[in-house]
Amino acid sequence: MQYEYILTEAAYKPHIALIQLNRPKELNALNLQLMQEIKHALATFDQIDDIRCIIITGNERAFAAGADIKQMENRTAIDMLKIDQFETWDQIRKTRKPVIAAVSGFCLGGGCELAMTCDMIVASETAKFGQPEIKLAIMPGAGGTQRLTKAVGKALAMEMVLTGKFITAEQALDAGLINRVVPEELYLEEAVKLASEVAAQSPVAVRLAKESVLKAFDSGLQEGLYFERKNFYMCFASSDQKEGMNAFVEKRKPQFTGR
Ligand code: CAA
């Protein structure tokens, strides 16, 4: 597939693939095609064994300033229902490999929701997070009321969603929305560092562990614990588990193969 609105590099760094949103003039506003392209790129990278972690980024000025308002302006509820754009987002969520958002500048509306759909967020000091949909007389539709609330708690989520106010990267870090804040010139490099730390682990264990952490978002404790336990036992079916434990005993660095 030829992409129009994203740039991709399957071998950006060892075991790390990159997806860069590329509608800079529109502050990377997420139109339907761009979302389809992200979905396609993620599904493709998910199938490539050598890739162990994926980074999604924008540019210094904007990660993404939300869903494309111009594309939605004249739509009816039935148009929205038929297009059912959030089905694409559900597919994005199903990516098995860890996905890290490297965020600078505006990270708003659907942009913030896209970052929250990723597994971790690394931000530049200039990043601004917000769900400003209320100012358009709509509300978040791609997880903003759910994932934001789970990440930062009711008080801040309610304030952000009902007033549309933005928060800074430092505030987002304090609130538990993101993982790291670094100077603007380092945010992508920092995301690569984090991705490399993940990529150094066993891909099998990483996949099972990611699945298990996500399970905590949509299950009760007991169900989540059973799920975790099954995945824990499953790790023992991998040769990486033997290698990891053997390397520990032999006091050497493990070599994980994803088998
Ligand atoms: N959709 C479409 N175009 C957008 C856009 C968006 N979400 N955000 C910015 N743009 C366009 C602007 O229209 C402008 O285009 P023109 O040059 O053709 O006029 C260009 O990007 C640059 O933007 P500004 O001139 O507005 O830049 P600024 O620095 O003055 O302001 C901003 C930046 C505060 C981010 C402002 O652009 C803004 O408020 N954007 C909209 C943010 C928003 O409301 N996002 C939520 C969208 S709805 C949604 O996401 C629903 C959902 O849950 C999925």
py3Dmol code that shows the C-alpha trace and the ligand (Angstrom):
import py3Dmol

protein = """\
ATOM      1  CA  MET A   1       0.000   0.000   0.000  1.00  0.00           C
ATOM      2  CA  GLN A   2       1.279   3.476  -0.938  1.00  0.00           C
ATOM      3  CA  TYR A   3       0.808   5.885   1.950  1.00  0.00           C
ATOM      4  CA  GLU A   4      -0.165   9.505   1.395  1.00  0.00           C
ATOM      5  CA  TYR A   5      -0.338  10.838   4.946  1.00  0.00           C
ATOM      6  CA  ILE A   6       2.258   8.834   6.850  1.00  0.00           C
ATOM      7  CA  LEU A   7       5.931   7.980   6.438  1.00  0.00           C
ATOM      8  CA  THR A   8       7.100   4.588   7.589  1.00  0.00           C
ATOM      9  CA  GLU A   9      10.426   2.906   8.238  1.00  0.00           C
ATOM     10  CA  ALA A  10      10.367  -0.781   9.105  1.00  0.00           C
ATOM     11  CA  ALA A  11      14.042  -0.803  10.146  1.00  0.00           C
ATOM     12  CA  TYR A  12      14.276   2.637  11.749  1.00  0.00           C
ATOM     13  CA  LYS A  13      16.597   1.289  14.463  1.00  0.00           C
ATOM     14  CA  PRO A  14      17.484  -2.332  15.304  1.00  0.00           C
ATOM     15  CA  HIS A  15      14.139  -4.099  15.963  1.00  0.00           C
ATOM     16  CA  ILE A  16      12.268  -0.756  15.961  1.00  0.00           C
ATOM     17  CA  ALA A  17       9.845   0.497  13.299  1.00  0.00           C
ATOM     18  CA  LEU A  18       8.669   4.087  12.920  1.00  0.00           C
ATOM     19  CA  ILE A  19       5.393   5.583  11.737  1.00  0.00           C
ATOM     20  CA  GLN A  20       5.413   9.346  11.271  1.00  0.00           C
ATOM     21  CA  LEU A  21       2.171  11.249  10.753  1.00  0.00           C
ATOM     22  CA  ASN A  22       2.779  13.513   7.803  1.00  0.00           C
ATOM     23  CA  ARG A  23       0.110  16.189   7.317  1.00  0.00           C
ATOM     24  CA  PRO A  24       2.166  19.000   8.823  1.00  0.00           C
ATOM     25  CA  LYS A  25       0.148  21.901   7.387  1.00  0.00           C
ATOM     26  CA  GLU A  26      -3.025  20.538   9.009  1.00  0.00           C
ATOM     27  CA  LEU A  27      -1.197  19.797  12.274  1.00  0.00           C
ATOM     28  CA  ASN A  28      -1.553  16.101  11.450  1.00  0.00           C
ATOM     29  CA  ALA A  29      -5.349  16.245  11.705  1.00  0.00           C
ATOM     30  CA  LEU A  30      -6.520  12.653  11.561  1.00  0.00           C
ATOM     31  CA  ASN A  31      -8.643  12.160   8.474  1.00  0.00           C
ATOM     32  CA  LEU A  32     -10.143   8.781   7.679  1.00  0.00           C
ATOM     33  CA  GLN A  33      -7.458   7.823   5.197  1.00  0.00           C
ATOM     34  CA  LEU A  34      -4.651   8.684   7.591  1.00  0.00           C
ATOM     35  CA  MET A  35      -6.207   6.437  10.235  1.00  0.00           C
ATOM     36  CA  GLN A  36      -6.557   3.618   7.669  1.00  0.00           C
ATOM     37  CA  GLU A  37      -2.898   4.065   6.802  1.00  0.00           C
ATOM     38  CA  ILE A  38      -1.828   3.856  10.455  1.00  0.00           C
ATOM     39  CA  LYS A  39      -3.937   0.730  10.861  1.00  0.00           C
ATOM     40  CA  HIS A  40      -2.376  -0.848   7.761  1.00  0.00           C
ATOM     41  CA  ALA A  41       1.197   0.053   8.769  1.00  0.00           C
ATOM     42  CA  LEU A  42       0.716  -1.324  12.289  1.00  0.00           C
ATOM     43  CA  ALA A  43      -0.806  -4.562  10.992  1.00  0.00           C
ATOM     44  CA  THR A  44       2.093  -4.932   8.540  1.00  0.00           C
ATOM     45  CA  PHE A  45       4.762  -4.294  11.193  1.00  0.00           C
ATOM     46  CA  ASP A  46       2.982  -6.663  13.567  1.00  0.00           C
ATOM     47  CA  GLN A  47       3.672  -9.483  11.075  1.00  0.00           C
ATOM     48  CA  ILE A  48       7.399  -8.816  10.696  1.00  0.00           C
ATOM     49  CA  ASP A  49       9.369 -10.959  13.153  1.00  0.00           C
ATOM     50  CA  ASP A  50      12.399  -8.691  13.273  1.00  0.00           C
ATOM     51  CA  ILE A  51      10.315  -5.740  14.530  1.00  0.00           C
ATOM     52  CA  ARG A  52       9.885  -5.825  18.299  1.00  0.00           C
ATOM     53  CA  CYS A  53       8.574  -2.349  19.048  1.00  0.00           C
ATOM     54  CA  ILE A  54       6.829   0.389  17.032  1.00  0.00           C
ATOM     55  CA  ILE A  55       7.037   4.151  17.524  1.00  0.00           C
ATOM     56  CA  ILE A  56       4.320   6.526  16.297  1.00  0.00           C
ATOM     57  CA  THR A  57       5.301  10.176  16.080  1.00  0.00           C
ATOM     58  CA  GLY A  58       4.356  13.480  14.463  1.00  0.00           C
ATOM     59  CA  ASN A  59       6.611  16.518  14.263  1.00  0.00           C
ATOM     60  CA  GLU A  60       7.830  19.187  16.720  1.00  0.00           C
ATOM     61  CA  ARG A  61       4.697  21.343  16.307  1.00  0.00           C
ATOM     62  CA  ALA A  62       2.061  18.635  16.485  1.00  0.00           C
ATOM     63  CA  PHE A  63       1.657  14.984  17.237  1.00  0.00           C
ATOM     64  CA  ALA A  64      -1.922  15.456  16.013  1.00  0.00           C
ATOM     65  CA  ALA A  65      -4.484  18.221  16.614  1.00  0.00           C
ATOM     66  CA  GLY A  66      -7.396  15.803  16.578  1.00  0.00           C
ATOM     67  CA  ALA A  67      -9.779  14.256  14.116  1.00  0.00           C
ATOM     68  CA  ASP A  68     -10.157  16.245  10.898  1.00  0.00           C
ATOM     69  CA  ILE A  69     -12.853  18.795  11.727  1.00  0.00           C
ATOM     70  CA  LYS A  70     -13.235  19.869   8.090  1.00  0.00           C
ATOM     71  CA  GLN A  71     -13.971  16.283   7.086  1.00  0.00           C
ATOM     72  CA  MET A  72     -16.587  15.899   9.835  1.00  0.00           C
ATOM     73  CA  GLU A  73     -18.223  19.320   9.701  1.00  0.00           C
ATOM     74  CA  ASN A  74     -21.196  18.446   7.490  1.00  0.00           C
ATOM     75  CA  ARG A  75     -21.677  14.830   8.503  1.00  0.00           C
ATOM     76  CA  THR A  76     -24.934  13.571   9.968  1.00  0.00           C
ATOM     77  CA  ALA A  77     -25.198  11.060  12.785  1.00  0.00           C
ATOM     78  CA  ILE A  78     -26.119   8.396  10.230  1.00  0.00           C
ATOM     79  CA  ASP A  79     -23.065   9.264   8.101  1.00  0.00           C
ATOM     80  CA  MET A  80     -20.936   8.828  11.231  1.00  0.00           C
ATOM     81  CA  LEU A  81     -22.653   5.556  12.078  1.00  0.00           C
ATOM     82  CA  LYS A  82     -22.144   4.180   8.573  1.00  0.00           C
ATOM     83  CA  ILE A  83     -18.513   5.238   8.374  1.00  0.00           C
ATOM     84  CA  ASP A  84     -17.970   3.849  11.881  1.00  0.00           C
ATOM     85  CA  GLN A  85     -14.453   5.267  11.966  1.00  0.00           C
ATOM     86  CA  PHE A  86     -13.721   3.966  15.435  1.00  0.00           C
ATOM     87  CA  GLU A  87     -13.720   0.405  14.132  1.00  0.00           C
ATOM     88  CA  THR A  88     -10.307   1.370  12.687  1.00  0.00           C
ATOM     89  CA  TRP A  89      -9.195   2.445  16.146  1.00  0.00           C
ATOM     90  CA  ASP A  90     -10.279  -0.914  17.594  1.00  0.00           C
ATOM     91  CA  GLN A  91      -8.008  -2.601  15.062  1.00  0.00           C
ATOM     92  CA  ILE A  92      -5.126  -0.318  16.019  1.00  0.00           C
ATOM     93  CA  ARG A  93      -5.629  -1.355  19.636  1.00  0.00           C
ATOM     94  CA  LYS A  94      -5.206  -4.990  18.613  1.00  0.00           C
ATOM     95  CA  THR A  95      -1.554  -4.486  17.627  1.00  0.00           C
ATOM     96  CA  ARG A  96       0.317  -7.201  19.501  1.00  0.00           C
ATOM     97  CA  LYS A  97       3.689  -5.507  19.581  1.00  0.00           C
ATOM     98  CA  PRO A  98       4.278  -2.619  21.969  1.00  0.00           C
ATOM     99  CA  VAL A  99       3.560   0.782  20.451  1.00  0.00           C
ATOM    100  CA  ILE A 100       5.128   3.952  21.853  1.00  0.00           C
ATOM    101  CA  ALA A 101       3.832   7.449  21.062  1.00  0.00           C
ATOM    102  CA  ALA A 102       6.595  10.058  20.751  1.00  0.00           C
ATOM    103  CA  VAL A 103       4.733  13.320  21.256  1.00  0.00           C
ATOM    104  CA  SER A 104       5.689  16.940  20.714  1.00  0.00           C
ATOM    105  CA  GLY A 105       3.438  20.001  20.418  1.00  0.00           C
ATOM    106  CA  PHE A 106      -0.328  19.611  20.080  1.00  0.00           C
ATOM    107  CA  CYS A 107      -1.720  16.276  21.172  1.00  0.00           C
ATOM    108  CA  LEU A 108      -5.426  17.022  21.141  1.00  0.00           C
ATOM    109  CA  GLY A 109      -8.769  15.309  20.716  1.00  0.00           C
ATOM    110  CA  GLY A 110      -8.278  12.257  18.518  1.00  0.00           C
ATOM    111  CA  GLY A 111      -4.525  12.961  18.709  1.00  0.00           C
ATOM    112  CA  CYS A 112      -4.563  12.526  22.473  1.00  0.00           C
ATOM    113  CA  GLU A 113      -6.784   9.488  22.027  1.00  0.00           C
ATOM    114  CA  LEU A 114      -4.341   8.003  19.518  1.00  0.00           C
ATOM    115  CA  ALA A 115      -1.453   8.560  21.945  1.00  0.00           C
ATOM    116  CA  MET A 116      -3.502   6.942  24.729  1.00  0.00           C
ATOM    117  CA  THR A 117      -4.259   3.988  22.442  1.00  0.00           C
ATOM    118  CA  CYS A 118      -0.508   3.388  22.337  1.00  0.00           C
ATOM    119  CA  ASP A 119       1.120   1.497  25.199  1.00  0.00           C
ATOM    120  CA  MET A 120       3.460   4.234  26.427  1.00  0.00           C
ATOM    121  CA  ILE A 121       3.927   7.938  25.773  1.00  0.00           C
ATOM    122  CA  VAL A 122       7.201   9.855  25.650  1.00  0.00           C
ATOM    123  CA  ALA A 123       6.735  13.621  25.386  1.00  0.00           C
ATOM    124  CA  SER A 124       8.746  16.716  24.665  1.00  0.00           C
ATOM    125  CA  GLU A 125       8.536  19.596  27.147  1.00  0.00           C
ATOM    126  CA  THR A 126       6.473  21.470  24.557  1.00  0.00           C
ATOM    127  CA  ALA A 127       3.718  18.860  24.337  1.00  0.00           C
ATOM    128  CA  LYS A 128       0.163  19.931  25.161  1.00  0.00           C
ATOM    129  CA  PHE A 129      -2.479  17.338  25.879  1.00  0.00           C
ATOM    130  CA  GLY A 130      -6.198  17.997  25.717  1.00  0.00           C
ATOM    131  CA  GLN A 131      -9.671  16.834  24.753  1.00  0.00           C
ATOM    132  CA  PRO A 132     -11.095  20.087  23.328  1.00  0.00           C
ATOM    133  CA  GLU A 133     -14.061  18.467  21.518  1.00  0.00           C
ATOM    134  CA  ILE A 134     -16.503  20.169  23.903  1.00  0.00           C
ATOM    135  CA  LYS A 135     -15.628  23.497  22.249  1.00  0.00           C
ATOM    136  CA  LEU A 136     -17.002  22.087  18.992  1.00  0.00           C
ATOM    137  CA  ALA A 137     -20.187  21.003  20.787  1.00  0.00           C
ATOM    138  CA  ILE A 138     -19.197  17.357  20.535  1.00  0.00           C
ATOM    139  CA  MET A 139     -17.318  15.063  22.907  1.00  0.00           C
ATOM    140  CA  PRO A 140     -14.425  12.618  22.659  1.00  0.00           C
ATOM    141  CA  GLY A 141     -15.378   9.548  20.638  1.00  0.00           C
ATOM    142  CA  ALA A 142     -12.199   7.483  20.384  1.00  0.00           C
ATOM    143  CA  GLY A 143     -11.666   6.622  24.020  1.00  0.00           C
ATOM    144  CA  GLY A 144     -11.078  10.087  25.511  1.00  0.00           C
ATOM    145  CA  THR A 145     -13.675   9.785  28.254  1.00  0.00           C
ATOM    146  CA  GLN A 146     -12.553   6.242  29.120  1.00  0.00           C
ATOM    147  CA  ARG A 147      -8.780   5.993  28.732  1.00  0.00           C
ATOM    148  CA  LEU A 148      -8.122   9.514  30.024  1.00  0.00           C
ATOM    149  CA  THR A 149     -10.243   8.868  33.115  1.00  0.00           C
ATOM    150  CA  LYS A 150      -8.494   5.566  33.770  1.00  0.00           C
ATOM    151  CA  ALA A 151      -5.095   7.235  33.374  1.00  0.00           C
ATOM    152  CA  VAL A 152      -5.524  10.494  35.284  1.00  0.00           C
ATOM    153  CA  GLY A 153      -8.596   9.906  37.456  1.00  0.00           C
ATOM    154  CA  LYS A 154     -12.044  11.473  37.474  1.00  0.00           C
ATOM    155  CA  ALA A 155     -11.244  14.986  38.690  1.00  0.00           C
ATOM    156  CA  LEU A 156      -8.742  15.955  36.015  1.00  0.00           C
ATOM    157  CA  ALA A 157     -10.439  13.963  33.234  1.00  0.00           C
ATOM    158  CA  MET A 158     -13.776  15.617  33.969  1.00  0.00           C
ATOM    159  CA  GLU A 159     -12.181  19.064  33.939  1.00  0.00           C
ATOM    160  CA  MET A 160     -10.321  18.429  30.672  1.00  0.00           C
ATOM    161  CA  VAL A 161     -13.327  16.905  28.921  1.00  0.00           C
ATOM    162  CA  LEU A 162     -15.880  19.482  30.143  1.00  0.00           C
ATOM    163  CA  THR A 163     -13.769  22.606  29.622  1.00  0.00           C
ATOM    164  CA  GLY A 164     -11.430  21.553  26.813  1.00  0.00           C
ATOM    165  CA  LYS A 165      -8.429  22.880  28.733  1.00  0.00           C
ATOM    166  CA  PHE A 166      -4.964  21.675  27.768  1.00  0.00           C
ATOM    167  CA  ILE A 167      -2.380  20.347  30.189  1.00  0.00           C
ATOM    168  CA  THR A 168       1.391  20.570  29.821  1.00  0.00           C
ATOM    169  CA  ALA A 169       3.746  17.625  29.501  1.00  0.00           C
ATOM    170  CA  GLU A 170       4.854  18.111  33.127  1.00  0.00           C
ATOM    171  CA  GLN A 171       1.231  18.049  34.314  1.00  0.00           C
ATOM    172  CA  ALA A 172       0.572  14.980  32.172  1.00  0.00           C
ATOM    173  CA  LEU A 173       3.576  13.261  33.751  1.00  0.00           C
ATOM    174  CA  ASP A 174       2.422  14.154  37.278  1.00  0.00           C
ATOM    175  CA  ALA A 175      -1.076  12.893  36.456  1.00  0.00           C
ATOM    176  CA  GLY A 176       0.197   9.536  35.194  1.00  0.00           C
ATOM    177  CA  LEU A 177      -0.827  10.050  31.579  1.00  0.00           C
ATOM    178  CA  ILE A 178       2.656   9.745  30.130  1.00  0.00           C
ATOM    179  CA  ASN A 179       5.939   7.989  30.867  1.00  0.00           C
ATOM    180  CA  ARG A 180       8.690  10.544  30.291  1.00  0.00           C
ATOM    181  CA  VAL A 181       9.260  14.231  29.487  1.00  0.00           C
ATOM    182  CA  VAL A 182      12.472  15.420  27.830  1.00  0.00           C
ATOM    183  CA  PRO A 183      13.636  18.558  26.005  1.00  0.00           C
ATOM    184  CA  GLU A 184      12.103  18.959  22.558  1.00  0.00           C
ATOM    185  CA  GLU A 185      15.239  17.984  20.664  1.00  0.00           C
ATOM    186  CA  LEU A 186      15.369  14.645  22.497  1.00  0.00           C
ATOM    187  CA  TYR A 187      11.819  13.297  22.487  1.00  0.00           C
ATOM    188  CA  LEU A 188      12.242  10.916  19.548  1.00  0.00           C
ATOM    189  CA  GLU A 189      15.645   9.780  20.791  1.00  0.00           C
ATOM    190  CA  GLU A 190      14.113   9.127  24.221  1.00  0.00           C
ATOM    191  CA  ALA A 191      11.288   7.122  22.638  1.00  0.00           C
ATOM    192  CA  VAL A 192      13.925   5.058  20.802  1.00  0.00           C
ATOM    193  CA  LYS A 193      15.733   4.444  24.119  1.00  0.00           C
ATOM    194  CA  LEU A 194      12.530   3.190  25.693  1.00  0.00           C
ATOM    195  CA  ALA A 195      11.701   1.097  22.613  1.00  0.00           C
ATOM    196  CA  SER A 196      15.221  -0.409  22.699  1.00  0.00           C
ATOM    197  CA  GLU A 197      14.748  -1.401  26.328  1.00  0.00           C
ATOM    198  CA  VAL A 198      11.559  -3.224  25.348  1.00  0.00           C
ATOM    199  CA  ALA A 199      13.135  -4.698  22.209  1.00  0.00           C
ATOM    200  CA  ALA A 200      15.950  -6.208  24.297  1.00  0.00           C
ATOM    201  CA  GLN A 201      13.438  -8.469  26.075  1.00  0.00           C
ATOM    202  CA  SER A 202      11.921 -11.714  24.823  1.00  0.00           C
ATOM    203  CA  PRO A 203       9.269 -10.858  22.208  1.00  0.00           C
ATOM    204  CA  VAL A 204       7.149 -13.764  23.418  1.00  0.00           C
ATOM    205  CA  ALA A 205       7.179 -12.593  27.031  1.00  0.00           C
ATOM    206  CA  VAL A 206       6.628  -8.979  25.932  1.00  0.00           C
ATOM    207  CA  ARG A 207       3.567  -9.949  23.909  1.00  0.00           C
ATOM    208  CA  LEU A 208       2.048 -11.974  26.745  1.00  0.00           C
ATOM    209  CA  ALA A 209       2.857  -9.276  29.299  1.00  0.00           C
ATOM    210  CA  LYS A 210       1.358  -6.482  27.165  1.00  0.00           C
ATOM    211  CA  GLU A 211      -1.821  -8.516  26.719  1.00  0.00           C
ATOM    212  CA  SER A 212      -2.007  -9.066  30.465  1.00  0.00           C
ATOM    213  CA  VAL A 213      -1.544  -5.399  31.409  1.00  0.00           C
ATOM    214  CA  LEU A 214      -4.273  -4.429  28.921  1.00  0.00           C
ATOM    215  CA  LYS A 215      -6.563  -7.050  30.416  1.00  0.00           C
ATOM    216  CA  ALA A 216      -6.571  -4.994  33.617  1.00  0.00           C
ATOM    217  CA  PHE A 217      -8.538  -2.329  31.725  1.00  0.00           C
ATOM    218  CA  ASP A 218     -11.484  -4.495  30.820  1.00  0.00           C
ATOM    219  CA  SER A 219     -11.813  -7.190  33.436  1.00  0.00           C
ATOM    220  CA  GLY A 220     -12.458  -7.596  37.132  1.00  0.00           C
ATOM    221  CA  LEU A 221      -9.516  -8.505  39.380  1.00  0.00           C
ATOM    222  CA  GLN A 222     -10.159 -12.254  39.572  1.00  0.00           C
ATOM    223  CA  GLU A 223     -10.621 -12.647  35.822  1.00  0.00           C
ATOM    224  CA  GLY A 224      -7.497 -10.551  35.249  1.00  0.00           C
ATOM    225  CA  LEU A 225      -5.494 -12.671  37.679  1.00  0.00           C
ATOM    226  CA  TYR A 226      -6.521 -15.910  35.923  1.00  0.00           C
ATOM    227  CA  PHE A 227      -5.622 -14.382  32.580  1.00  0.00           C
ATOM    228  CA  GLU A 228      -2.243 -13.277  33.920  1.00  0.00           C
ATOM    229  CA  ARG A 229      -1.571 -16.724  35.360  1.00  0.00           C
ATOM    230  CA  LYS A 230      -2.278 -18.492  32.032  1.00  0.00           C
ATOM    231  CA  ASN A 231       0.045 -16.093  30.231  1.00  0.00           C
ATOM    232  CA  PHE A 232       2.678 -16.575  32.939  1.00  0.00           C
ATOM    233  CA  TYR A 233       2.542 -20.362  32.443  1.00  0.00           C
ATOM    234  CA  MET A 234       2.637 -19.867  28.678  1.00  0.00           C
ATOM    235  CA  CYS A 235       6.007 -18.111  28.997  1.00  0.00           C
ATOM    236  CA  PHE A 236       7.466 -21.462  30.098  1.00  0.00           C
ATOM    237  CA  ALA A 237       6.695 -22.883  26.646  1.00  0.00           C
ATOM    238  CA  SER A 238       9.282 -20.583  25.063  1.00  0.00           C
ATOM    239  CA  SER A 239      12.973 -21.283  24.554  1.00  0.00           C
ATOM    240  CA  ASP A 240      13.468 -17.621  25.534  1.00  0.00           C
ATOM    241  CA  GLN A 241      12.399 -18.532  29.078  1.00  0.00           C
ATOM    242  CA  LYS A 242      15.080 -21.253  29.202  1.00  0.00           C
ATOM    243  CA  GLU A 243      17.614 -18.819  27.739  1.00  0.00           C
ATOM    244  CA  GLY A 244      16.647 -16.023  30.148  1.00  0.00           C
ATOM    245  CA  MET A 245      16.927 -18.159  33.252  1.00  0.00           C
ATOM    246  CA  ASN A 246      20.003 -19.993  32.007  1.00  0.00           C
ATOM    247  CA  ALA A 247      21.755 -16.694  31.234  1.00  0.00           C
ATOM    248  CA  PHE A 248      20.946 -15.487  34.749  1.00  0.00           C
ATOM    249  CA  VAL A 249      22.440 -18.631  36.296  1.00  0.00           C
ATOM    250  CA  GLU A 250      25.513 -18.460  34.034  1.00  0.00           C
ATOM    251  CA  LYS A 251      25.906 -14.712  34.712  1.00  0.00           C
ATOM    252  CA  ARG A 252      25.776 -13.727  31.017  1.00  0.00           C
ATOM    253  CA  LYS A 253      23.576 -11.563  28.804  1.00  0.00           C
ATOM    254  CA  PRO A 254      20.613 -13.485  27.338  1.00  0.00           C
ATOM    255  CA  GLN A 255      20.070 -13.765  23.581  1.00  0.00           C
ATOM    256  CA  PHE A 256      16.337 -13.811  22.934  1.00  0.00           C
ATOM    257  CA  THR A 257      15.004 -15.151  19.633  1.00  0.00           C
ATOM    258  CA  GLY A 258      11.249 -14.911  20.093  1.00  0.00           C
ATOM    259  CA  ARG A 259      10.889 -18.701  20.057  1.00  0.00           C
TER     260      ARG A 259
END
"""
ligand_1 = """\
54
CAA
N -8.992 19.364 11.852
C -8.800 19.983 10.681
N -7.886 20.961 10.492
C -7.159 21.327 11.567
C -7.325 20.740 12.822
C -8.290 19.695 12.954
N -8.491 19.037 14.099
N -6.474 21.327 13.688
C -5.801 22.258 12.983
N -6.200 22.261 11.709
C -5.738 23.100 10.604
C -6.282 24.515 10.750
O -7.590 24.608 10.210
C -5.261 25.284 9.959
O -5.534 25.108 8.571
P -5.552 26.391 7.586
O -4.118 26.862 7.597
O -5.976 25.805 6.297
O -6.489 27.379 8.173
C -3.946 24.571 10.257
O -4.317 23.263 10.705
C -3.129 25.229 11.356
O -3.962 25.403 12.483
P -4.194 26.830 13.209
O -4.012 27.945 12.239
O -5.489 26.753 13.932
O -2.955 26.826 14.230
P -2.870 27.550 15.643
O -1.455 27.403 16.078
O -3.456 28.913 15.595
O -3.812 26.671 16.614
C -4.666 24.618 17.567
C -3.470 25.343 16.890
C -4.925 25.219 18.956
C -4.271 23.160 17.698
C -5.929 24.780 16.671
O -5.602 24.423 15.354
C -7.078 23.941 17.106
O -7.768 24.268 18.052
N -7.335 22.792 16.402
C -8.465 21.958 16.647
C -8.275 21.105 17.911
C -9.515 20.270 18.174
O -10.587 20.780 18.398
N -9.361 18.918 18.133
C -10.461 18.000 18.326
C -11.025 17.564 16.983
S -12.485 16.566 17.126
C -11.958 15.036 17.564
O -10.778 14.776 17.677
C -13.040 14.001 17.784
C -12.565 12.684 18.309
O -12.690 12.382 19.474
C -12.014 11.657 17.425
"""
view = py3Dmol.view(width=600, height=400)
view.addModel(protein, "pdb")
view.setStyle({"model": 0}, {"cartoon": {"style": "trace"}})
view.addModel(ligand_1, "xyz")
view.setStyle({"model": 1}, {"stick": {}})
view.zoomTo()
view.show()
